[in-house]
Amino acid sequence: MAEIIRELLDWREILKYLTGIADVDAEWELYEIDNAGWVATGDNGIAIDEGSERCLIRYELWDGPPPPLDSWDRSWSGSVRFTSGKVFAVSVHSGDASYGAEFDLGRPDSVWQVRVHRKSLGHEEFTPEIVDFTLLKLQFWPQP
């Protein structure tokens, strides 16, 4: 059974316009990813088309494929190569970029398997459309 090696809950709330997750040494490559869906990857980036007003991101590094998370609203799986092995969230609004906390995958110039999970928060009459707050969980593990 796979075990978690490292985790980080980024306390920095992303306010609108999450662009995605980028390698800290090659952020510009994130903008070159053609994202025709919800999530797409390219070298040094995971483009995420998240329309939520606010979101929080949690990163997890596993030693193998993590167990499935059936309780989340949406999931996506794929692979991505990062040059430095250190990543952060990038949000762009009116030409200004803001960045989340840095997460170190511990190995430069590697290809990673990744799952992106999404959950919209809501409670009773405070539906996700009203609350408009989203949780994103990114799980990484080494490519076999």
C-alpha positions in Angstrom: 0.0 0.0 0.0 1.3 3.5 -0.9 2.3 5.9 1.8 2.4 9.7 1.9 5.9 11.1 2.0 5.3 14.8 2.3 2.3 17.2 2.3 1.5 20.9 2.3 -1.8 22.7 2.8 -1.2 26.1 1.2 -2.8 28.6 3.5 -2.7 31.3 0.8 -6.2 31.6 -0.7 -6.2 31.9 -4.5 -8.6 34.7 -5.3 -9.9 34.3 -8.9 -8.1 33.3 -12.0 -6.1 30.3 -11.0 -3.8 29.7 -14.0 -2.3 26.4 -12.6 0.7 24.9 -11.0 4.1 25.8 -12.3 7.7 24.8 -11.8 9.3 27.7 -9.8 12.2 27.8 -12.3 10.1 27.7 -15.5 6.8 29.5 -14.7 6.5 30.9 -18.3 6.0 27.4 -19.7 2.6 27.2 -17.8 1.3 29.9 -20.2 2.2 27.8 -23.3 0.0 24.8 -22.3 -3.1 24.5 -24.5 -5.9 23.7 -22.0 -9.0 22.7 -23.9 -10.6 21.1 -20.8 -10.5 21.4 -17.1 -6.8 20.3 -16.6 -3.9 19.9 -19.0 -0.2 19.3 -18.6 2.9 20.2 -20.4 6.6 20.5 -19.5 6.8 22.4 -16.2 3.1 23.0 -15.7 -0.4 21.9 -14.9 -2.9 24.3 -16.4 -6.1 24.3 -14.4 -9.3 26.1 -15.6 -10.9 26.7 -12.3 -13.7 29.2 -12.4 -14.2 29.5 -8.6 -13.9 32.9 -6.9 -11.8 31.4 -4.1 -9.8 28.2 -3.7 -7.3 26.4 -1.4 -4.7 23.9 -2.6 -3.3 20.9 -0.9 -0.2 19.1 -2.2 0.7 15.5 -1.5 3.8 13.5 -2.4 3.3 9.7 -2.4 5.7 6.8 -2.8 3.2 5.1 -5.2 -0.3 5.5 -6.5 -2.5 6.8 -3.7 -5.9 5.2 -3.0 -8.9 6.7 -4.9 -10.9 9.5 -3.5 -14.5 8.9 -4.4 -16.0 11.7 -2.3 -14.5 14.5 -4.4 -16.6 16.2 -7.2 -14.2 15.8 -10.0 -10.8 14.1 -10.6 -8.2 14.1 -13.4 -5.1 11.9 -13.8 -2.0 12.3 -16.0 1.7 13.0 -15.9 3.9 16.0 -15.9 7.7 16.8 -16.0 9.2 19.4 -13.7 12.7 20.8 -14.2 13.5 21.9 -10.6 11.1 19.6 -8.8 9.7 22.6 -6.9 6.2 23.9 -7.7 3.7 26.6 -6.8 0.3 27.8 -7.7 0.1 30.8 -10.1 -2.8 33.2 -10.3 -3.0 36.0 -12.9 -5.4 38.9 -12.8 -5.1 42.1 -14.8 -1.5 41.3 -15.7 -0.4 40.8 -12.1 0.7 37.4 -11.0 0.5 36.1 -7.5 2.0 32.9 -6.2 1.2 30.2 -3.6 3.5 28.4 -1.3 6.4 26.4 -2.8 6.1 22.6 -2.6 9.2 20.5 -3.1 8.8 17.2 -4.8 12.4 16.3 -3.8 13.7 15.3 -7.2 14.7 17.6 -10.1 14.2 16.9 -13.8 11.6 14.1 -13.2 8.3 12.9 -14.7 5.6 12.6 -12.1 2.2 10.9 -12.1 -0.4 13.4 -10.8 -4.0 13.4 -9.8 -6.0 16.6 -9.4 -9.1 16.4 -7.2 -11.7 19.1 -7.0 -14.4 19.7 -4.4 -16.9 22.6 -4.3 -17.9 23.5 -0.8 -21.5 24.1 0.1 -23.9 23.3 3.0 -27.7 23.0 2.9 -29.0 26.2 1.3 -25.5 27.6 1.1 -24.8 25.8 -2.2 -21.5 25.8 -4.1 -22.9 28.5 -6.4 -23.5 30.8 -3.5 -20.4 30.0 -1.4 -18.1 29.7 -4.5 -15.2 28.1 -2.6 -13.2 25.2 -4.0 -10.7 22.8 -2.6 -8.0 21.4 -4.9 -5.9 18.4 -3.9 -2.9 17.5 -6.1 -1.3 14.1 -5.5 2.1 13.3 -7.0 4.0 10.0 -7.2 7.0 8.8 -9.2 6.5 7.6 -12.7 7.1 3.8 -12.8 
